[in-house]
């Protein structure tokens, strides 16, 4: 899991909104954009092109 201080400053690169862990804790969700950003080797990949679209 990511450090609380890091989670406090992370934001969705698309809408600048808050992100939260997904159910499996292997990705970060943006509820507003319905995007899931992966976490690889304990590093969040906060790139819009890498995000999974959950709205479909």
Secondary structure, DSSP 8 states (H G I E B T S, - for coil): ---HHHHHH---TTT----EE-TTSSEEEETTTTEEEEEETTEE---GGG-EE---
